[in-house]
Amino acid sequence: MSSPPPAAALVLGAYLRYLRCRAGKAQQDAADATGRSVAMISRMERAEVRPHQEGLAALLRLYNRYSTWELEGLEHLLAQARTPRASDPAGDVAPGWRVRLAGVERQATGMRVYSSLMVPGMFQTPAYAQALARRHHGLIRDPDLSAVTARPAPQGHPSGCRVEILLEEAALRSATWGPGVVAGQCWWLRRAAELQRVEVRFLSPERGLSLPPGNLTELTLPGGQPLFVQESLAVEYSNPADGSLHTMLDGLWAQAGSADVGLAMLREIEDRCGEKG
């Protein structure tokens, strides 16, 4: 049985598929531009094979995304994809990781997020993202926050992604962001939680749980491949074969309150903060 592809390969393949779909190109177009077969382009996007370095430039030109910044970032990912390792520390991940993470999220068919620090990027209102940037200068590196606030919410998600969000109560009960910002964020989360494909739950520290710091996302990519993204003051793309992360998420999910309790908590925090705003 072959080993699963390294995380960098999954990110690269999913991102290339995202760029192709966004440009309205077929796999045949990509095959013609690179001199590869359609089957090879399909395998490349599933991270079963690695693209040639010269092929990356041809694909970026075809997708109207060619720039030195984009090419260097994808070449960095390609180098990582050819050197499997347990995890890729944030400093080694290709530049512009948030932009590419948005592309990978758009390809996901399932997403499970745990956070002790903040609401996941695809569910942040602009005001909340701005408050995060002021509070944690290293947490959000994009100066205009466009890569954070433009991440695809499920109602507009191309793949009809199923999303499960698990937050520590402190992520929203903290007054750090200001009552008006928190009230607006709760309203947006509550709207999302009322969608058919989205479920929001909360973990209470009062239950004596041992909660890990930071943020963890489990993405299910086309073909069923899992990709774990650890995101805090830095970023780590974790080895997709690391079942311990999936087990940890399962355990946290089992200890969380129900979706109905989560909705009630969002309403309660929204009302309380709205009165102070």
SERO-4910 file (N, C-alpha, C, O; in steps of 0.05 Angstrom, whole numbers):
BEGIN
 pado doro    nc1    nc2    nc3   cac1   cac2   cac3    cc1    cc2    cc3    oc1    oc2    oc3
  Met    A     17    -24      0      0      0      0     18     25      0     35     28     17
  Ser    A     13     43    -19     30     67    -21     24     86      2      1     88     11
  Ser    A     44    101     10     41    121     31     26    145     20     28    151     -4
  Pro    A     11    159     37     -4    183     28     15    205     19     37    206     29
  Pro    A      6    222      1     24    244     -8     30    263     15     13    267     33
  Pro    A     53    276     15     59    296     35     39    319     34     27    324     13
  Ala    A     36    333     56     16    355     58     21    376     36      2    386     24
  Ala    A     46    383     31     52    403     11     42    395    -16     33    412    -32
  Ala    A     43    369    -23     33    359    -49      3    363    -50     -7    370    -72
  Leu    A    -11    357    -29    -40    361    -28    -48    390    -32    -66    397    -47
  Val    A    -33    408    -18    -39    436    -21    -34    445    -50    -50    460    -61
  Leu    A    -11    437    -61     -4    444    -89    -25    434   -109    -34    449   -126
  Gly    A    -33    409   -106    -52    397   -125    -79    411   -123    -91    418   -144
  Ala    A    -89    414    -99   -115    427    -95   -115    456   -104   -135    465   -115
  Tyr    A    -93    470   -100    -91    498   -108    -91    500   -139   -103    518   -150
  Leu    A    -76    482   -152    -75    483   -181   -103    477   -193   -111    489   -213
  Arg    A   -118    459   -181   -145    453   -190   -163    478   -186   -179    484   -203
  Tyr    A   -159    491   -163   -175    515   -157   -169    537   -179   -188    549   -189
  Leu    A   -144    541   -185   -137    561   -205   -149    554   -233   -158    572   -247
  Arg    A   -148    529   -240   -159    520   -266   -190    525   -267   -200    536   -286
  Cys    A   -203    517   -245   -232    521   -245   -240    550   -245   -259    559   -258
  Arg    A   -224    566   -230   -229    595   -229   -225    608   -256   -240    627   -263
  Ala    A   -206    598   -271   -201    609   -298   -220    598   -319   -219    608   -342
  Gly    A   -237    579   -312   -256    568   -331   -243    550   -352   -252    548   -374
  Lys    A   -220    537   -344   -206    520   -363   -212    490   -357   -217    483   -334
  Ala    A   -211    474   -377   -214    445   -374   -187    432   -371   -166    444   -376
  Gln    A   -187    407   -361   -162    393   -358   -148    389   -385   -124    387   -386
  Gln    A   -163    388   -407   -151    386   -434   -135    411   -440   -114    409   -453
  Asp    A   -145    435   -431   -130    459   -436   -103    458   -421    -82    466   -432
  Ala    A   -104    448   -396    -79    446   -380    -60    426   -393    -36    430   -394
  Ala    A    -71    404   -404    -55    384   -417    -41    395   -442    -17    390   -446
  Asp    A    -56    411   -457    -45    423   -481    -22    443   -474     -2    444   -488
  Ala    A    -26    458   -453     -7    478   -445     19    467   -435     40    479   -437
  Thr    A     18    443   -423     42    431   -411     53    407   -426     75    397   -419
  Gly    A     39    398   -447     49    375   -461     44    349   -446     57    329   -452
  Arg    A     27    349   -427     20    325   -411     -7    314   -420    -21    328   -436
  Ser    A    -15    291   -411    -41    280   -418    -62    290   -398    -55    300   -376
  Val    A    -87    287   -406   -109    295   -387   -108    278   -362   -112    288   -340
  Ala    A   -102    252   -365   -100    235   -342    -78    244   -323    -81    242   -299
  Met    A    -56    254   -334    -34    263   -317    -41    289   -303    -34    292   -280
  Ile    A    -56    307   -316    -65    331   -303    -84    324   -280    -83    336   -258
  Ser    A   -101    304   -284   -120    296   -263   -104    284   -239   -110    290   -216
  Arg    A    -84    268   -245    -68    257   -223    -52    278   -209    -48    276   -185
  Met    A    -43    298   -224    -28    321   -212    -46    336   -192    -36    343   -170
  Glu    A    -70    341   -199    -89    355   -182    -97    339   -157   -106    350   -137
  Arg    A    -95    313   -159   -101    295   -137    -75    289   -120    -76    273   -102
  Ala    A    -53    302   -127    -28    299   -113    -16    271   -116      0    262    -99
  Glu    A    -24    256   -137    -13    230   -142     14    231   -157     30    213   -155
  Val    A     18    252   -172     43    258   -185     50    287   -181     32    303   -176
  Arg    A     75    294   -185     84    322   -181     87    335   -209     97    322   -227
  Pro    A     80    360   -212     85    374   -237    114    379   -242    129    381   -222
  His    A    122    382   -267    149    391   -272    151    421   -266    132    435   -268
  Gln    A    175    429   -258    179    457   -251    171    476   -274    158    497   -270
  Glu    A    179    469   -298    173    486   -321    143    486   -328    132    505   -339
  Gly    A    129    464   -319    101    463   -324     85    482   -307     63    490   -315
  Leu    A     95    489   -284     82    508   -266     78    535   -279     57    547   -278
  Ala    A    100    545   -292     98    571   -305     77    570   -328     62    589   -332
  Ala    A     77    548   -343     58    545   -365     29    546   -354     11    558   -366
  Leu    A     24    532   -332     -3    531   -320    -11    559   -310    -33    567   -314
  Leu    A      8    573   -297      1    600   -287     -5    619   -309    -23    635   -307
  Arg    A      9    617   -332      2    634   -355    -25    627   -366    -41    644   -373
  Leu    A    -31    601   -367    -57    592   -377    -80    603   -359   -101    610   -369
  Tyr    A    -75    603   -333    -95    611   -314    -95    641   -308   -109    650   -290
  Asn    A    -79    656   -323    -76    685   -319    -68    692   -291    -78    711   -279
  Arg    A    -50    677   -280    -40    681   -252    -10    684   -251      2    682   -229
  Tyr    A      3    687   -274     32    687   -273     43    712   -260     36    735   -267
  Ser    A     60    708   -241     76    730   -228    100    716   -215     99    692   -209
  Thr    A    121    731   -210    145    720   -197    137    710   -169    146    688   -161
  Trp    A    120    725   -155    112    717   -128     97    690   -129    103    673   -112
  Glu    A     78    688   -147     62    663   -149     80    639   -157     77    618   -145
  Leu    A     97    643   -177    114    622   -186    133    612   -165    136    588   -161
  Glu    A    146    631   -151    165    624   -130    150    609   -108    161    589    -97
  Gly    A    126    617   -101    111    603    -80    105    575    -87    108    556    -71
  Leu    A     96    570   -112     89    543   -121    114    526   -124    114    502   -119
  Glu    A    136    538   -133    162    523   -134    171    514   -107    181    492   -103
  His    A    166    531    -87    173    524    -59    156    501    -50    166    482    -38
  Leu    A    130    502    -56    112    479    -49    121    454    -63    120    432    -51
  Leu    A    128    456    -88    137    433   -104    162    420    -91    164    396    -90
  Ala    A    181    437    -82    205    426    -69    197    411    -44    208    390    -38
  Gln    A    178    422    -28    169    408     -4    155    382    -11    158    362      3
  Ala    A    139    383    -32    124    359    -40    142    336    -47    134    313    -45
  Arg    A    166    342    -56    185    321    -64    202    312    -40    218    293    -43
  Thr    A    198    324    -17    214    316      7    194    312     30    190    329     46
  Pro    A    182    288     31    162    282     52    174    286     80    197    278     85
  Arg    A    158    298     98    166    301    125    140    302    142    118    305    132
  Ala    A    144    300    169    121    298    186    104    324    185     80    323    186
  Ser    A    117    347    184    102    372    183    120    393    171    144    391    171
  Asp    A    107    414    160    121    436    147    117    461    164     95    472    164
  Pro    A    138    470    179    134    493    196    127    518    180    132    519    156
  Ala    A    115    537    194    104    561    180    126    575    164    121    584    142
  Gly    A    150    577    175    171    592    162    180    579    136    192    592    119
  Asp    A    174    553    133    182    539    109    160    536     88    165    528     66
  Val    A    136    543     96    113    541     77    115    564     57    123    586     64
  Ala    A    107    558     33    110    578     11     97    605     19     77    605     33
  Pro    A    108    627      9     97    653     15     68    655      6     60    642    -14
  Gly    A     52    671     20     25    675     12      7    652     20    -12    645      5
  Trp    A     13    638     42     -2    614     48    -31    618     52    -47    601     46
  Arg    A    -39    642     62    -68    646     66    -83    647     39   -106    638     37
  Val    A    -71    659     19    -84    660     -7    -88    632    -17   -109    625    -28
  Arg    A    -67    615    -14    -69    587    -24    -88    571     -7   -102    553    -17
  Leu    A    -89    576     19   -107    562     36   -136    567     28   -153    549     29
  Ala    A   -142    592     20   -169    598     10   -175    581    -14   -198    571    -16
  Gly    A   -156    578    -32   -160    561    -56   -165    532    -48   -182    518    -60
  Val    A   -149    522    -29   -152    494    -20   -180    490     -7   -193    470    -11
  Glu    A   -188    510      9   -214    508     23   -237    506      2   -257    493      6
  Arg    A   -233    520    -20   -254    520    -41   -257    493    -54   -277    487    -67
  Gln    A   -236    476    -52   -237    449    -63   -247    428    -43   -253    406    -51
  Ala    A   -248    436    -18   -255    416      3   -285    408      1   -302    424     -6
  Thr    A   -290    383      7   -317    374      8   -327    371     37   -351    367     42
  Gly    A   -308    373     56   -315    373     84   -294    389    100   -271    389     92
  Met    A   -303    401    121   -285    418    137   -293    416    167   -316    421    173
  Arg    A   -274    409    184   -279    409    212   -258    427    225   -234    422    222
  Val    A   -267    446    241   -249    466    252   -252    467    282   -274    468    293
  Tyr    A   -229    467    296   -229    472    325   -212    497    329   -191    500    317
  Ser    A   -221    515    347   -206    539    353   -209    547    382   -231    548    392
  Ser    A   -186    553    394   -187    565    421   -181    595    420   -185    609    440
  Leu    A   -172    604    397   -162    632    395   -181    651    381   -185    674    389
  Met    A   -194    641    359   -209    659    342   -229    644    326   -227    619    323
  Val    A   -248    658    314   -267    647    295   -252    640    270   -235    656    261
  Pro    A   -257    617    257   -243    610    232   -246    632    211   -266    645    210
  Gly    A   -225    634    195   -223    656    175   -247    659    157   -256    681    151
  Met    A   -258    636    148   -280    638    129   -306    647    142   -326    653    129
  Phe    A   -306    649    169   -329    659    183   -324    685    198   -340    693    215
  Gln    A   -302    698    192   -296    724    205   -309    747    190   -307    749    166
  Thr    A   -323    764    205   -332    789    193   -308    807    190   -288    804    204
  Pro    A   -309    826    171   -286    845    168   -278    859    193   -254    862    199
  Ala    A   -298    868    209   -292    882    234   -277    864    254   -258    873    267
  Tyr    A   -285    838    255   -272    819    273   -243    814    264   -225    812    280
  Ala    A   -240    811    237   -213    806    226   -195    830    232   -171    826    238
  Gln    A   -205    854    229   -189    878    235   -181    879    264   -159    886    271
  Ala    A   -200    871    282   -194    871    311   -173    850    317   -155    855    333
  Leu    A   -174    827    304   -153    806    307   -126    817    299   -106    812    312
  Ala    A   -126    831    276   -100    841    266    -88    861    285    -64    862    288
  Arg    A   -105    878    297    -94    897    316    -84    884    342    -64    892    353
  Arg    A    -98    863    350    -91    849    375    -67    831    372    -49    830    389
  His    A    -65    817    349    -44    797    344    -30    804    317    -40    795    296
  His    A    -10    819    318      3    828    293     13    805    277     14    807    252
  Gly    A     22    783    289     32    761    274     11    741    266     16    723    250
  Leu    A    -14    745    276    -35    725    270    -46    728    242    -51    707    229
  Ile    A    -49    752    233    -59    757    206    -39    774    192    -35    798    198
  Arg    A    -26    763    172     -3    777    159    -11    793    135      5    809    125
  Asp    A    -35    789    124    -43    803    101    -52    831    108    -71    835    123
  Pro    A    -38    852     99    -43    879    107    -72    888    102    -84    902    118
  Asp    A    -84    879     79   -112    888     73   -132    867     82   -156    871     78
  Leu    A   -123    845     93   -141    824    103   -158    811     82   -177    796     88
  Ser    A   -153    817     56   -171    807     35   -171    777     34   -192    765     28
  Ala    A   -148    764     39   -147    735     38   -162    722     61   -168    698     60
  Val    A   -167    737     83   -181    726    106   -211    729    102   -226    710    105
  Thr    A   -220    754     96   -248    759     95   -261    749     70   -286    748     68
  Ala    A   -245    741     50   -257    732     24   -257    701     23   -264    690      2
  Arg    A   -250    687     45   -251    658     44   -280    649     42   -298    662     52
  Pro    A   -285    626     28   -312    619     19   -330    608     41   -325    587     52
  Ala    A   -350    623     48   -371    613     67   -387    591     53   -390    592     28
  Pro    A   -399    573     68   -411    549     56   -434    555     37   -438    540     18
  Gln    A   -450    576     42   -473    580     24   -464    586     -5   -479    582    -24
  Gly    A   -439    596     -8   -429    601    -35   -407    583    -43   -393    587    -62
  His    A   -403    562    -27   -380    544    -32   -385    526    -56   -406    513    -58
  Pro    A   -367    526    -75   -371    511   -100   -376    481    -96   -390    469   -111
  Ser    A   -363    470    -76   -365    441    -73   -388    432    -54   -391    409    -48
  Gly    A   -404    452    -44   -425    444    -25   -413    433      1   -423    413     11
  Cys    A   -392    446     11   -376    435     34   -393    433     59   -408    451     66
  Arg    A   -389    411     73   -401    407    100   -381    418    120   -357    410    120
  Val    A   -390    435    138   -372    449    157   -381    444    186   -405    448    192
  Glu    A   -362    437    203   -367    434    232   -347    452    246   -323    450    242
  Ile    A   -358    471    262   -341    491    276   -343    485    305   -365    484    317
  Leu    A   -320    482    318   -319    477    347   -302    500    360   -278    502    354
  Leu    A   -314    516    376   -301    539    388   -300    536    419   -319    527    431
  Glu    A   -278    546    430   -278    550    459   -295    574    465   -295    593    449
  Glu    A   -309    574    487   -326    597    494   -310    623    495   -320    644    487
  Ala    A   -285    621    503   -268    645    506   -264    660    480   -258    684    479
  Ala    A   -266    645    457   -262    657    431   -282    680    426   -276    698    411
  Leu    A   -306    678    438   -326    699    435   -334    713    461   -344    735    460
  Arg    A   -329    701    483   -337    714    508   -317    735    517   -323    751    534
  Ser    A   -293    735    505   -273    756    512   -283    783    502   -295    786    481
  Ala    A   -278    804    519   -286    831    511   -265    845    495   -267    868    489
  Thr    A   -244    830    487   -221    841    474   -229    857    449   -218    878    442
  Trp    A   -248    846    434   -255    857    408   -275    880    410   -280    894    391
  Gly    A   -286    885    433   -307    905    436   -334    893    432   -338    876    415
  Pro    A   -354    902    448   -381    890    447   -394    892    419   -407    872    411
  Gly    A   -391    914    405   -403    916    379   -392    896    359   -407    885    343
  Val    A   -365    893    360   -352    873    342   -361    845    348   -367    829    330
  Val    A   -362    838    374   -371    811    382   -400    806    374   -407    784    365
  Ala    A   -417    826    378   -445    823    372   -449    817    342   -464    800    334
  Gly    A   -434    833    325   -436    829    296   -425    802    288   -436    789    270
  Gln    A   -404    793    301   -392    766    295   -411    744    303   -414    724    288
  Cys    A   -424    747    326   -443    726    334   -467    725    315   -477    703    309
  Trp    A   -476    748    306   -499    748    287   -491    733    262   -507    718    251
  Trp    A   -467    738    251   -458    724    227   -455    694    232   -463    678    215
  Leu    A   -443    687    255   -440    658    261   -468    645    264   -472    622    254
  Arg    A   -486    659    277   -513    647    280   -527    643    254   -540    623    249
  Arg    A   -524    662    236   -535    659    209   -523    635    195   -537    619    182
  Ala    A   -497    631    198   -483    608    186   -493    582    198   -498    562    184
  Ala    A   -497    582    225   -505    558    239   -533    549    232   -541    526    236
  Glu    A   -549    567    221   -576    561    212   -577    549    184   -598    540    175
  Leu    A   -553    548    171   -552    535    145   -551    505    148   -543    495    169
  Gln    A   -560    491    128   -562    462    130   -535    449    132   -533    428    146
  Arg    A   -514    460    120   -488    447    119   -469    456    141   -446    447    142
  Val    A   -478    473    159   -460    484    179   -470    478    207   -494    481    213
  Glu    A   -452    470    224   -458    465    252   -437    479    270   -413    475    266
  Val    A   -446    494    290   -429    508    308   -433    497    336   -456    496    346
  Arg    A   -412    489    349   -413    479    377   -392    493    393   -373    504    383
  Phe    A   -396    492    420   -378    505    438   -368    485    459   -382    467    468
  Leu    A   -342    490    467   -330    475    489   -328    494    513   -319    517    510
  Ser    A   -337    485    536   -336    501    560   -312    494    577   -310    470    585
  Pro    A   -294    512    585   -272    506    602   -281    498    630   -266    486    646
  Glu    A   -306    505    637   -317    499    663   -320    469    667   -324    459    690
  Arg    A   -320    454    645   -323    425    647   -297    410    654   -297    386    655
  Gly    A   -276    425    658   -251    413    666   -236    399    643   -221    381    648
  Leu    A   -241    408    619   -229    395    596   -200    405    593   -194    428    599
  Ser    A   -183    387    582   -156    395    576   -156    403    546   -155    386    529
  Leu    A   -156    430    541   -160    440    514   -134    449    502   -119    463    515
  Pro    A   -127    440    478   -103    448    465   -105    477    456   -126    486    447
  Pro    A    -83    493    458    -84    520    448    -82    521    417    -73    502    405
  Gly    A    -92    543    406    -89    547    377   -113    538    361   -135    537    372
  Asn    A   -108    531    336   -130    525    318   -122    501    301    -98    498    294
  Leu    A   -141    484    294   -136    460    278   -159    457    259   -182    456    267
  Thr    A   -153    453    234   -173    449    213   -167    422    199   -144    416    192
  Glu    A   -188    406    196   -186    382    180   -202    386    155   -227    388    156
  Leu    A   -189    386    132   -202    389    106   -204    362     93   -185    347     93
  Thr    A   -227    356     81   -229    332     64   -229    341     35   -247    355     26
  Leu    A   -208    333     21   -204    342     -7   -218    323    -26   -225    300    -18
  Pro    A   -223    331    -51   -235    313    -70   -219    287    -71   -195    287    -72
  Gly    A   -234    265    -71   -221    239    -70   -219    228    -42   -210    205    -38
  Gly    A   -227    244    -23   -228    235      5   -202    239     20   -200    230     43
  Gln    A   -182    252      9   -156    256     23   -159    276     45   -171    298     41
  Pro    A   -149    270     69   -151    290     91   -126    308     91   -104    299     85
  Leu    A   -130    333     98   -108    352    102   -113    367    128   -134    379    131
  Phe    A    -93    366    145    -95    380    171    -79    406    170    -55    406    161
  Val    A    -91    428    178    -77    453    178    -78    464    207   -100    469    218
  Gln    A    -55    467    219    -53    478    245    -46    508    243    -26    515    229
  Glu    A    -62    524    255    -60    553    250    -62    568    277    -83    567    290
  Ser    A    -41    582    285    -42    599    309    -27    624    303    -33    638    283
  Leu    A     -7    631    319      9    654    312     27    648    289     39    666    276
  Ala    A     30    622    283     44    613    259     26    593    245      2    591    252
  Val    A     37    579    226     20    560    211     36    534    206     60    535    202
  Glu    A     23    512    207     35    487    200     16    470    183     -7    467    191
  Tyr    A     26    460    161     11    441    146     20    413    157     43    406    155
  Ser    A      1    398    168      9    374    181      6    350    162    -10    350    143
  Asn    A     21    329    168     21    305    153     -7    294    152    -19    289    173
  Pro    A    -18    289    128    -45    279    126    -48    251    137    -71    242    142
  Ala    A    -26    237    142    -28    210    153    -30    210    184    -32    189    196
  Asp    A    -28    234    196    -28    236    225    -56    233    236    -71    252    239
  Gly    A    -63    208    241    -90    202    252    -95    212    279   -118    214    287
  Ser    A    -74    219    294    -78    229    321    -93    256    321   -108    261    340
  Leu    A    -89    272    301   -103    298    299   -133    293    295   -150    306    307
  His    A   -140    274    278   -168    267    273   -180    256    299   -203    262    306
  Thr    A   -165    239    313   -175    228    338   -180    250    359   -200    249    373
  Met    A   -162    269    360   -165    291    378   -190    308    372   -205    315    390
  Leu    A   -195    313    346   -218    328    338   -244    313    345   -264    324    354
  Asp    A   -244    286    340   -267    270    348   -272    272    377   -296    274    386
  Gly    A   -251    270    394   -255    272    423   -266    298    432   -284    299    449
  Leu    A   -256    320    420   -266    346    428   -295    350    419   -311    361    434
  Trp    A   -301    340    395   -329    342    385   -348    327    404   -371    337    409
  Ala    A   -340    304    413   -357    288    431   -362    302    458   -383    297    470
  Gln    A   -344    319    466   -347    332    492   -360    360    490   -366    373    511
  Ala    A   -366    368    466   -378    395    462   -408    394    467   -420    373    466
  Gly    A   -419    418    471   -448    420    473   -461    414    445   -447    414    425
  Ser    A   -487    411    445   -501    405    420   -502    430    402   -496    452    411
  Ala    A   -511    426    378   -515    448    359   -536    468    370   -533    492    367
  Asp    A   -557    457    383   -578    475    394   -566    492    417   -573    515    419
  Val    A   -549    479    433   -536    494    455   -518    516    443   -516    538    453
  Gly    A   -504    509    421   -487    529    408   -503    553    397   -494    575    401
  Leu    A   -526    548    385   -542    570    375   -552    587    398   -552    612    397
  Ala    A   -560    574    420   -570    589    444   -547    606    455   -552    629    463
  Met    A   -523    596    455   -500    611    466   -494    635    448   -489    657    458
  Leu    A   -496    631    422   -491    654    404   -512    676    408   -505    699    408
  Arg    A   -537    668    411   -558    688    416   -553    703    442   -556    727    444
  Glu    A   -545    688    463   -541    700    489   -517    720    489   -520    741    500
  Ile    A   -495    712    476   -472    730    474   -479    754    457   -471    777    463
  Glu    A   -493    749    435   -501    771    417   -519    791    432   -515    816    429
  Asp    A   -538    781    447   -556    799    462   -541    815    483   -545    839    486
  Arg    A   -523    801    497   -508    814    519   -490    836    508   -489    858    518
  Cys    A   -476    830    486   -458    849    474   -473    872    460   -464    895    460
  Gly    A   -496    865    449   -513    885    436   -522    906    455   -525    930    448
  Glu    A   -528    898    480   -537    917    500   -515    937    508   -520    959    515
  Lys    A   -489    927    506   -467    944    514   -456    961    491   -443    981    495
  Gly    A   -463    952    466   -452    966    443   -463    994    438   -456   1007    419
***
